[in-house]
Every structure is written in C-alpha cells, then in structure tokens.
Amino acid sequence: MPLTDTAIKNTKPKEKDFKLSDEKGMFLLVTRAGGKLWRLKYRFGSQEKLLA
C-alpha cells in the first residue's frame, strides 16, 4: 500500500502492529491500539539506525 494521505487516514488497527512504507526508508508504524507513529530508517557507516 503506498504512503498517501488518504491511505494513512483510512488505515485501521489490526491484531498486530504493521508498517506503511515508502521506498526511501520512511514508514508509518500503526499499533494495535490505533496509534500512528512516524519512523525513518537509515544507515550511518555500516550501522542501521532508526529515527522516531
């Protein structure tokens, strides 16, 4: 599912947490409780980092 405004607004929580992502490392984490959290995954040197 693409990361669009309509898709984000219409997303409903499921039994498990899930992600809606784009191709650049940014994603929206949708929690079981219905929370929507923005995250950015990137690499610094050879280590993977996560920015919240």
Predicted model as a PDB file, atoms N, CA, C, CB and O in Angstrom, pLDDT in the B-factor column:
MODEL        1                                                                  
ATOM      1  N   MET A   1       0.846  -1.176   0.000  1.00 58.00           N  
ATOM      2  CA  MET A   1       0.000   0.000   0.000  1.00 58.00           C  
ATOM      3  C   MET A   1       0.893   1.241   0.000  1.00 58.00           C  
ATOM      4  CB  MET A   1      -0.964  -0.003   1.224  1.00 58.00           C  
ATOM      5  O   MET A   1       1.769   1.364   0.857  1.00 58.00           O  
ATOM      6  N   PRO A   2       0.690   2.157  -0.939  1.00 68.00           N  
ATOM      7  CA  PRO A   2       1.523   3.367  -0.982  1.00 68.00           C  
ATOM      8  C   PRO A   2       1.233   4.278   0.202  1.00 68.00           C  
ATOM      9  CB  PRO A   2       1.295   4.128  -2.292  1.00 68.00           C  
ATOM     10  O   PRO A   2       0.163   4.221   0.807  1.00 68.00           O  
ATOM     11  N   LEU A   3       2.194   5.103   0.510  1.00 83.00           N  
ATOM     12  CA  LEU A   3       2.108   6.015   1.648  1.00 83.00           C  
ATOM     13  C   LEU A   3       1.492   7.333   1.174  1.00 83.00           C  
ATOM     14  CB  LEU A   3       3.517   6.253   2.289  1.00 83.00           C  
ATOM     15  O   LEU A   3       2.210   8.282   0.857  1.00 83.00           O  
ATOM     16  N   THR A   4       0.159   7.384   1.130  1.00 88.00           N  
ATOM     17  CA  THR A   4      -0.560   8.591   0.702  1.00 88.00           C  
ATOM     18  C   THR A   4      -1.410   9.104   1.853  1.00 88.00           C  
ATOM     19  CB  THR A   4      -1.446   8.304  -0.546  1.00 88.00           C  
ATOM     20  O   THR A   4      -1.667   8.379   2.814  1.00 88.00           O  
ATOM     21  N   ASP A   5      -1.838  10.335   1.757  1.00 92.00           N  
ATOM     22  CA  ASP A   5      -2.666  10.952   2.788  1.00 92.00           C  
ATOM     23  C   ASP A   5      -3.957  10.161   3.002  1.00 92.00           C  
ATOM     24  CB  ASP A   5      -2.990  12.403   2.413  1.00 92.00           C  
ATOM     25  O   ASP A   5      -4.356   9.922   4.142  1.00 92.00           O  
ATOM     26  N   THR A   6      -4.598   9.762   1.930  1.00 93.00           N  
ATOM     27  CA  THR A   6      -5.845   9.002   2.029  1.00 93.00           C  
ATOM     28  C   THR A   6      -5.612   7.644   2.674  1.00 93.00           C  
ATOM     29  CB  THR A   6      -6.470   8.822   0.647  1.00 93.00           C  
ATOM     30  O   THR A   6      -6.402   7.215   3.515  1.00 93.00           O  
ATOM     31  N   ALA A   7      -4.551   6.973   2.294  1.00 88.00           N  
ATOM     32  CA  ALA A   7      -4.244   5.660   2.868  1.00 88.00           C  
ATOM     33  C   ALA A   7      -3.976   5.763   4.361  1.00 88.00           C  
ATOM     34  CB  ALA A   7      -3.039   5.037   2.163  1.00 88.00           C  
ATOM     35  O   ALA A   7      -4.409   4.903   5.128  1.00 88.00           O  
ATOM     36  N   ILE A   8      -3.270   6.800   4.780  1.00 92.00           N  
ATOM     37  CA  ILE A   8      -2.949   6.993   6.197  1.00 92.00           C  
ATOM     38  C   ILE A   8      -4.220   7.263   7.010  1.00 92.00           C  
ATOM     39  CB  ILE A   8      -1.948   8.157   6.370  1.00 92.00           C  
ATOM     40  O   ILE A   8      -4.407   6.686   8.081  1.00 92.00           O  
ATOM     41  N   LYS A   9      -5.085   8.132   6.505  1.00 94.00           N  
ATOM     42  CA  LYS A   9      -6.316   8.467   7.220  1.00 94.00           C  
ATOM     43  C   LYS A   9      -7.273   7.279   7.325  1.00 94.00           C  
ATOM     44  CB  LYS A   9      -7.014   9.624   6.530  1.00 94.00           C  
ATOM     45  O   LYS A   9      -7.987   7.149   8.319  1.00 94.00           O  
ATOM     46  N   ASN A  10      -7.294   6.413   6.312  1.00 93.00           N  
ATOM     47  CA  ASN A  10      -8.228   5.287   6.289  1.00 93.00           C  
ATOM     48  C   ASN A  10      -7.677   4.012   6.914  1.00 93.00           C  
ATOM     49  CB  ASN A  10      -8.630   5.003   4.882  1.00 93.00           C  
ATOM     50  O   ASN A  10      -8.375   2.998   6.955  1.00 93.00           O  
ATOM     51  N   THR A  11      -6.458   4.042   7.393  1.00 93.00           N  
ATOM     52  CA  THR A  11      -5.841   2.853   7.978  1.00 93.00           C  
ATOM     53  C   THR A  11      -6.443   2.562   9.347  1.00 93.00           C  
ATOM     54  CB  THR A  11      -4.317   3.032   8.092  1.00 93.00           C  
ATOM     55  O   THR A  11      -6.551   3.443  10.200  1.00 93.00           O  
ATOM     56  N   LYS A  12      -6.832   1.300   9.533  1.00 94.00           N  
ATOM     57  CA  LYS A  12      -7.403   0.847  10.800  1.00 94.00           C  
ATOM     58  C   LYS A  12      -6.427  -0.106  11.469  1.00 94.00           C  
ATOM     59  CB  LYS A  12      -8.780   0.162  10.583  1.00 94.00           C  
ATOM     60  O   LYS A  12      -5.689  -0.808  10.779  1.00 94.00           O  
ATOM     61  N   PRO A  13      -6.404  -0.148  12.807  1.00 96.00           N  
ATOM     62  CA  PRO A  13      -5.507  -1.072  13.510  1.00 96.00           C  
ATOM     63  C   PRO A  13      -5.887  -2.527  13.244  1.00 96.00           C  
ATOM     64  CB  PRO A  13      -5.531  -0.794  15.020  1.00 96.00           C  
ATOM     65  O   PRO A  13      -7.041  -2.840  12.952  1.00 96.00           O  
ATOM     66  N   LYS A  14      -4.899  -3.402  13.349  1.00 96.00           N  
ATOM     67  CA  LYS A  14      -5.092  -4.845  13.164  1.00 96.00           C  
ATOM     68  C   LYS A  14      -4.647  -5.558  14.432  1.00 96.00           C  
ATOM     69  CB  LYS A  14      -4.299  -5.372  11.919  1.00 96.00           C  
ATOM     70  O   LYS A  14      -4.317  -4.908  15.424  1.00 96.00           O  
ATOM     71  N   GLU A  15      -4.634  -6.879  14.410  1.00 97.00           N  
ATOM     72  CA  GLU A  15      -4.222  -7.670  15.574  1.00 97.00           C  
ATOM     73  C   GLU A  15      -2.775  -7.422  15.957  1.00 97.00           C  
ATOM     74  CB  GLU A  15      -4.425  -9.143  15.300  1.00 97.00           C  
ATOM     75  O   GLU A  15      -2.432  -7.428  17.140  1.00 97.00           O  
ATOM     76  N   LYS A  16      -1.919  -7.202  14.956  1.00 97.00           N  
ATOM     77  CA  LYS A  16      -0.503  -6.959  15.194  1.00 97.00           C  
ATOM     78  C   LYS A  16      -0.125  -5.591  14.644  1.00 97.00           C  
ATOM     79  CB  LYS A  16       0.365  -8.067  14.552  1.00 97.00           C  
ATOM     80  O   LYS A  16      -0.806  -5.058  13.768  1.00 97.00           O  
ATOM     81  N   ASP A  17       0.968  -5.023  15.163  1.00 97.00           N  
ATOM     82  CA  ASP A  17       1.498  -3.776  14.615  1.00 97.00           C  
ATOM     83  C   ASP A  17       1.933  -4.009  13.173  1.00 97.00           C  
ATOM     84  CB  ASP A  17       2.687  -3.248  15.472  1.00 97.00           C  
ATOM     85  O   ASP A  17       2.416  -5.093  12.844  1.00 97.00           O  
ATOM     86  N   PHE A  18       1.768  -3.008  12.305  1.00 95.00           N  
ATOM     87  CA  PHE A  18       2.219  -3.131  10.918  1.00 95.00           C  
ATOM     88  C   PHE A  18       2.717  -1.786  10.416  1.00 95.00           C  
ATOM     89  CB  PHE A  18       1.083  -3.657  10.012  1.00 95.00           C  
ATOM     90  O   PHE A  18       2.500  -0.749  11.042  1.00 95.00           O  
ATOM     91  N   LYS A  19       3.398  -1.828   9.257  1.00 93.00           N  
ATOM     92  CA  LYS A  19       4.033  -0.633   8.692  1.00 93.00           C  
ATOM     93  C   LYS A  19       3.445  -0.296   7.330  1.00 93.00           C  
ATOM     94  CB  LYS A  19       5.548  -0.834   8.573  1.00 93.00           C  
ATOM     95  O   LYS A  19       3.103  -1.185   6.550  1.00 93.00           O  
ATOM     96  N   LEU A  20       3.334   0.988   7.057  1.00 92.00           N  
ATOM     97  CA  LEU A  20       3.078   1.521   5.721  1.00 92.00           C  
ATOM     98  C   LEU A  20       4.353   2.268   5.358  1.00 92.00           C  
ATOM     99  CB  LEU A  20       1.776   2.467   5.665  1.00 92.00           C  
ATOM    100  O   LEU A  20       4.754   3.183   6.077  1.00 92.00           O  
ATOM    101  N   SER A  21       4.994   1.898   4.259  1.00 90.00           N  
ATOM    102  CA  SER A  21       6.305   2.491   3.987  1.00 90.00           C  
ATOM    103  C   SER A  21       6.417   3.053   2.578  1.00 90.00           C  
ATOM    104  CB  SER A  21       7.385   1.465   4.203  1.00 90.00           C  
ATOM    105  O   SER A  21       5.636   2.721   1.686  1.00 90.00           O  
ATOM    106  N   ASP A  22       7.425   3.926   2.406  1.00 87.00           N  
ATOM    107  CA  ASP A  22       7.792   4.411   1.080  1.00 87.00           C  
ATOM    108  C   ASP A  22       9.114   3.749   0.693  1.00 87.00           C  
ATOM    109  CB  ASP A  22       7.909   5.984   1.053  1.00 87.00           C  
ATOM    110  O   ASP A  22       9.605   2.883   1.417  1.00 87.00           O  
ATOM    111  N   GLU A  23       9.683   4.141  -0.424  1.00 84.00           N  
ATOM    112  CA  GLU A  23      10.918   3.497  -0.906  1.00 84.00           C  
ATOM    113  C   GLU A  23      12.183   4.126  -0.338  1.00 84.00           C  
ATOM    114  CB  GLU A  23      10.971   3.554  -2.414  1.00 84.00           C  
ATOM    115  O   GLU A  23      13.275   3.625  -0.610  1.00 84.00           O  
ATOM    116  N   LYS A  24      12.086   5.187   0.429  1.00 87.00           N  
ATOM    117  CA  LYS A  24      13.255   5.918   0.923  1.00 87.00           C  
ATOM    118  C   LYS A  24      13.589   5.637   2.389  1.00 87.00           C  
ATOM    119  CB  LYS A  24      13.033   7.387   0.745  1.00 87.00           C  
ATOM    120  O   LYS A  24      14.524   6.232   2.925  1.00 87.00           O  
ATOM    121  N   GLY A  25      12.845   4.745   3.049  1.00 90.00           N  
ATOM    122  CA  GLY A  25      13.144   4.407   4.433  1.00 90.00           C  
ATOM    123  C   GLY A  25      12.177   4.991   5.448  1.00 90.00           C  
ATOM    124  O   GLY A  25      12.238   4.632   6.624  1.00 90.00           O  
ATOM    125  N   MET A  26      11.288   5.878   5.029  1.00 93.00           N  
ATOM    126  CA  MET A  26      10.307   6.438   5.946  1.00 93.00           C  
ATOM    127  C   MET A  26       9.104   5.504   6.009  1.00 93.00           C  
ATOM    128  CB  MET A  26       9.881   7.867   5.506  1.00 93.00           C  
ATOM    129  O   MET A  26       8.661   4.976   4.988  1.00 93.00           O  
ATOM    130  N   PHE A  27       8.580   5.305   7.219  1.00 94.00           N  
ATOM    131  CA  PHE A  27       7.388   4.479   7.337  1.00 94.00           C  
ATOM    132  C   PHE A  27       6.516   4.938   8.490  1.00 94.00           C  
ATOM    133  CB  PHE A  27       7.770   3.020   7.519  1.00 94.00           C  
ATOM    134  O   PHE A  27       6.968   5.632   9.401  1.00 94.00           O  
ATOM    135  N   LEU A  28       5.267   4.538   8.430  1.00 94.00           N  
ATOM    136  CA  LEU A  28       4.293   4.833   9.461  1.00 94.00           C  
ATOM    137  C   LEU A  28       3.996   3.523  10.168  1.00 94.00           C  
ATOM    138  CB  LEU A  28       2.991   5.486   8.869  1.00 94.00           C  
ATOM    139  O   LEU A  28       3.524   2.569   9.548  1.00 94.00           O  
ATOM    140  N   LEU A  29       4.271   3.474  11.463  1.00 96.00           N  
ATOM    141  CA  LEU A  29       4.002   2.284  12.257  1.00 96.00           C  
ATOM    142  C   LEU A  29       2.616   2.438  12.867  1.00 96.00           C  
ATOM    143  CB  LEU A  29       5.092   2.069  13.363  1.00 96.00           C  
ATOM    144  O   LEU A  29       2.365   3.385  13.613  1.00 96.00           O  
ATOM    145  N   VAL A  30       1.709   1.505  12.550  1.00 96.00           N  
ATOM    146  CA  VAL A  30       0.351   1.521  13.082  1.00 96.00           C  
ATOM    147  C   VAL A  30       0.281   0.459  14.173  1.00 96.00           C  
ATOM    148  CB  VAL A  30      -0.724   1.264  11.953  1.00 96.00           C  
ATOM    149  O   VAL A  30       0.499  -0.723  13.907  1.00 96.00           O  
ATOM    150  N   THR A  31      -0.023   0.877  15.398  1.00 97.00           N  
ATOM    151  CA  THR A  31      -0.042  -0.042  16.533  1.00 97.00           C  
ATOM    152  C   THR A  31      -1.414  -0.691  16.696  1.00 97.00           C  
ATOM    153  CB  THR A  31       0.347   0.692  17.818  1.00 97.00           C  
ATOM    154  O   THR A  31      -2.403  -0.250  16.110  1.00 97.00           O  
ATOM    155  N   ARG A  32      -1.448  -1.748  17.505  1.00 96.00           N  
ATOM    156  CA  ARG A  32      -2.712  -2.447  17.779  1.00 96.00           C  
ATOM    157  C   ARG A  32      -3.721  -1.514  18.434  1.00 96.00           C  
ATOM    158  CB  ARG A  32      -2.468  -3.669  18.679  1.00 96.00           C  
ATOM    159  O   ARG A  32      -4.924  -1.648  18.212  1.00 96.00           O  
ATOM    160  N   ALA A  33      -3.241  -0.571  19.238  1.00 96.00           N  
ATOM    161  CA  ALA A  33      -4.125   0.365  19.939  1.00 96.00           C  
ATOM    162  C   ALA A  33      -4.634   1.480  19.024  1.00 96.00           C  
ATOM    163  CB  ALA A  33      -3.396   0.973  21.130  1.00 96.00           C  
ATOM    164  O   ALA A  33      -5.497   2.261  19.426  1.00 96.00           O  
ATOM    165  N   GLY A  34      -4.112   1.562  17.803  1.00 95.00           N  
ATOM    166  CA  GLY A  34      -4.553   2.579  16.856  1.00 95.00           C  
ATOM    167  C   GLY A  34      -3.620   3.765  16.735  1.00 95.00           C  
ATOM    168  O   GLY A  34      -3.926   4.709  16.006  1.00 95.00           O  
ATOM    169  N   GLY A  35      -2.474   3.747  17.437  1.00 96.00           N  
ATOM    170  CA  GLY A  35      -1.503   4.830  17.330  1.00 96.00           C  
ATOM    171  C   GLY A  35      -0.786   4.801  15.990  1.00 96.00           C  
ATOM    172  O   GLY A  35      -0.542   3.729  15.435  1.00 96.00           O  
ATOM    173  N   LYS A  36      -0.452   5.959  15.477  1.00 96.00           N  
ATOM    174  CA  LYS A  36       0.265   6.073  14.209  1.00 96.00           C  
ATOM    175  C   LYS A  36       1.553   6.851  14.465  1.00 96.00           C  
ATOM    176  CB  LYS A  36      -0.616   6.775  13.111  1.00 96.00           C  
ATOM    177  O   LYS A  36       1.517   8.034  14.803  1.00 96.00           O  
ATOM    178  N   LEU A  37       2.692   6.176  14.300  1.00 96.00           N  
ATOM    179  CA  LEU A  37       3.991   6.737  14.636  1.00 96.00           C  
ATOM    180  C   LEU A  37       4.882   6.795  13.402  1.00 96.00           C  
ATOM    181  CB  LEU A  37       4.662   5.915  15.743  1.00 96.00           C  
ATOM    182  O   LEU A  37       5.044   5.794  12.704  1.00 96.00           O  
ATOM    183  N   TRP A  38       5.464   7.972  13.128  1.00 96.00           N  
ATOM    184  CA  TRP A  38       6.384   8.135  12.013  1.00 96.00           C  
ATOM    185  C   TRP A  38       7.771   7.670  12.414  1.00 96.00           C  
ATOM    186  CB  TRP A  38       6.421   9.595  11.543  1.00 96.00           C  
ATOM    187  O   TRP A  38       8.241   7.995  13.504  1.00 96.00           O  
ATOM    188  N   ARG A  39       8.436   6.910  11.546  1.00 96.00           N  
ATOM    189  CA  ARG A  39       9.801   6.414  11.769  1.00 96.00           C  
ATOM    190  C   ARG A  39      10.603   6.591  10.482  1.00 96.00           C  
ATOM    191  CB  ARG A  39       9.793   4.908  12.219  1.00 96.00           C  
ATOM    192  O   ARG A  39      10.046   6.585   9.384  1.00 96.00           O  
ATOM    193  N   LEU A  40      11.911   6.747  10.633  1.00 95.00           N  
ATOM    194  CA  LEU A  40      12.813   6.833   9.485  1.00 95.00           C  
ATOM    195  C   LEU A  40      13.983   5.905   9.749  1.00 95.00           C  
ATOM    196  CB  LEU A  40      13.301   8.305   9.239  1.00 95.00           C  
ATOM    197  O   LEU A  40      14.692   6.058  10.743  1.00 95.00           O  
ATOM    198  N   LYS A  41      14.187   4.940   8.857  1.00 95.00           N  
ATOM    199  CA  LYS A  41      15.292   4.004   8.974  1.00 95.00           C  
ATOM    200  C   LYS A  41      16.390   4.452   8.011  1.00 95.00           C  
ATOM    201  CB  LYS A  41      14.833   2.535   8.673  1.00 95.00           C  
ATOM    202  O   LYS A  41      16.126   4.722   6.839  1.00 95.00           O  
ATOM    203  N   TYR A  42      17.630   4.529   8.518  1.00 94.00           N  
ATOM    204  CA  TYR A  42      18.745   4.975   7.682  1.00 94.00           C  
ATOM    205  C   TYR A  42      20.019   4.270   8.119  1.00 94.00           C  
ATOM    206  CB  TYR A  42      18.919   6.514   7.760  1.00 94.00           C  
ATOM    207  O   TYR A  42      20.042   3.594   9.147  1.00 94.00           O  
ATOM    208  N   ARG A  43      21.070   4.430   7.341  1.00 94.00           N  
ATOM    209  CA  ARG A  43      22.368   3.847   7.669  1.00 94.00           C  
ATOM    210  C   ARG A  43      23.378   4.955   7.895  1.00 94.00           C  
ATOM    211  CB  ARG A  43      22.847   2.894   6.552  1.00 94.00           C  
ATOM    212  O   ARG A  43      23.429   5.932   7.148  1.00 94.00           O  
ATOM    213  N   PHE A  44      24.182   4.790   8.937  1.00 95.00           N  
ATOM    214  CA  PHE A  44      25.303   5.674   9.226  1.00 95.00           C  
ATOM    215  C   PHE A  44      26.523   4.791   9.309  1.00 95.00           C  
ATOM    216  CB  PHE A  44      25.088   6.503  10.549  1.00 95.00           C  
ATOM    217  O   PHE A  44      26.670   4.004  10.245  1.00 95.00           O  
ATOM    218  N   GLY A  45      27.404   4.921   8.326  1.00 95.00           N  
ATOM    219  CA  GLY A  45      28.526   3.988   8.228  1.00 95.00           C  
ATOM    220  C   GLY A  45      27.967   2.624   7.865  1.00 95.00           C  
ATOM    221  O   GLY A  45      27.286   2.483   6.849  1.00 95.00           O  
ATOM    222  N   SER A  46      28.241   1.635   8.669  1.00 95.00           N  
ATOM    223  CA  SER A  46      27.693   0.302   8.394  1.00 95.00           C  
ATOM    224  C   SER A  46      26.586  -0.081   9.365  1.00 95.00           C  
ATOM    225  CB  SER A  46      28.796  -0.735   8.451  1.00 95.00           C  
ATOM    226  O   SER A  46      26.118  -1.219   9.349  1.00 95.00           O  
ATOM    227  N   GLN A  47      26.156   0.866  10.220  1.00 96.00           N  
ATOM    228  CA  GLN A  47      25.122   0.567  11.202  1.00 96.00           C  
ATOM    229  C   GLN A  47      23.772   1.115  10.761  1.00 96.00           C  
ATOM    230  CB  GLN A  47      25.501   1.138  12.563  1.00 96.00           C  
ATOM    231  O   GLN A  47      23.673   2.227  10.242  1.00 96.00           O  
ATOM    232  N   GLU A  48      22.731   0.309  10.980  1.00 95.00           N  
ATOM    233  CA  GLU A  48      21.379   0.749  10.682  1.00 95.00           C  
ATOM    234  C   GLU A  48      20.840   1.500  11.902  1.00 95.00           C  
ATOM    235  CB  GLU A  48      20.459  -0.461  10.307  1.00 95.00           C  
ATOM    236  O   GLU A  48      20.988   1.046  13.036  1.00 95.00           O  
ATOM    237  N   LYS A  49      20.218   2.647  11.654  1.00 96.00           N  
ATOM    238  CA  LYS A  49      19.671   3.494  12.714  1.00 96.00           C  
ATOM    239  C   LYS A  49      18.183   3.692  12.480  1.00 96.00           C  
ATOM    240  CB  LYS A  49      20.402   4.864  12.772  1.00 96.00           C  
ATOM    241  O   LYS A  49      17.692   3.524  11.363  1.00 96.00           O  
ATOM    242  N   LEU A  50      17.468   4.049  13.541  1.00 95.00           N  
ATOM    243  CA  LEU A  50      16.030   4.317  13.458  1.00 95.00           C  
ATOM    244  C   LEU A  50      15.751   5.629  14.165  1.00 95.00           C  
ATOM    245  CB  LEU A  50      15.190   3.153  14.084  1.00 95.00           C  
ATOM    246  O   LEU A  50      16.066   5.792  15.344  1.00 95.00           O  
ATOM    247  N   LEU A  51      15.162   6.556  13.441  1.00 96.00           N  
ATOM    248  CA  LEU A  51      14.820   7.871  13.976  1.00 96.00           C  
ATOM    249  C   LEU A  51      13.310   7.922  14.180  1.00 96.00           C  
ATOM    250  CB  LEU A  51      15.301   9.021  13.023  1.00 96.00           C  
ATOM    251  O   LEU A  51      12.544   7.577  13.280  1.00 96.00           O  
ATOM    252  N   ALA A  52      12.889   8.350  15.358  1.00 93.00           N  
ATOM    253  CA  ALA A  52      11.442   8.401  15.657  1.00 93.00           C  
ATOM    254  C   ALA A  52      10.997   9.833  15.817  1.00 93.00           C  
ATOM    255  CB  ALA A  52      11.106   7.599  16.935  1.00 93.00           C  
ATOM    256  O   ALA A  52       9.820  10.089  16.070  1.00 93.00           O  
TER     257      ALA A  52                                                      
ENDMDL                                                                          
END                                                                             
